[in-house]
């Protein structure tokens, strides 16, 4: 539906198709929406909708949609760039009494359906929460393993230039990496970087 078209009061199905780059084809999505009975005039499209690109087609659809309408997509992932974004949008639409229906998901969604469609969406939200938990657990495990191995995960700690220069001096004098780490307090993982890279911009007389 485009500007100037009249909106019926008994609810409309509004199609939406999206691809992330101009090289991808919308044909499959458009064919599915057409087969679902949605006329071309009520299908909104976005191309090249990456993380930093606006989605004017979706914005126009959301501005036009009214309570009782249903937003129809080929698969639910067309509504957002990640699962959280999809869930947030569906919740916002639900607050506006606008349904969401997917055509080709393994478990088709229809939030206007008080039965299985609503259950399917709740399961999707549950899976999203589980994935966040699993991701946090994997990250925590990775940190524990790295710390046990003497590695540090995260942004490298910046060490004073005088300590780095002292470490280089000790290396020239034949000290081992372990001895240098003990005397300077700089971890071995950082010493590898400092002792093979360029010297600091300034070299205070810290070895004295």
ZIDA-V89940 format. One record per residue. N is the residue number from 1. NEAR is the number of other C-alpha atoms within 8 Angstrom. Layout:
n = [N,N]
near = [NEAR,NEAR]
This chain:
n = [1,2,3,4,5,6,7,8,9,10,11,12,13,14,15,16,17,18,19,20,21,22,23,24,25,26,27,28,29,30,31,32,33,34,35,36,37,38,39,40,41,42,43,44,45,46,47,48,49,50,51,52,53,54,55,56,57,58,59,60,61,62,63,64,65,66,67,68,69,70,71,72,73,74,75,76,77,78,79,80,81,82,83,84,85,86,87,88,89,90,91,92,93,94,95,96,97,98,99,100,101,102,103,104,105,106,107,108,109,110,111,112,113,114,115,116,117,118,119,120,121,122,123,124,125,126,127,128,129,130,131,132,133,134,135,136,137,138,139,140,141,142,143,144,145,146,147,148,149,150,151,152,153,154,155,156,157,158,159,160,161,162,163,164,165,166,167,168,169,170,171,172,173,174,175,176,177,178,179,180,181,182,183,184,185,186,187,188,189,190,191,192,193,194,195,196,197,198,199,200,201,202,203,204,205,206,207,208]
near = [9,6,4,4,6,4,4,6,4,5,10,8,10,15,12,14,14,11,13,9,9,8,4,7,7,9,6,7,10,9,8,10,14,10,7,6,6,12,7,6,6,11,13,13,9,12,9,9,13,9,5,5,7,6,8,7,10,11,8,9,11,7,6,7,9,9,8,10,13,13,12,13,16,13,9,11,9,12,10,9,10,7,9,7,10,13,9,8,10,10,8,8,11,10,7,8,10,15,14,14,14,13,11,8,10,4,6,11,14,11,12,11,8,7,6,7,13,13,8,11,10,8,8,8,9,8,8,10,8,8,8,8,8,8,8,8,8,8,8,8,8,8,10,8,8,11,10,7,6,7,8,8,7,4,4,6,4,4,7,6,10,11,12,11,14,11,13,9,9,10,11,7,6,6,9,7,9,7,8,14,13,8,6,9,7,11,7,9,8,9,12,8,8,10,9,6,6,6,6,8,4,5,9,7,6,9,8,3]
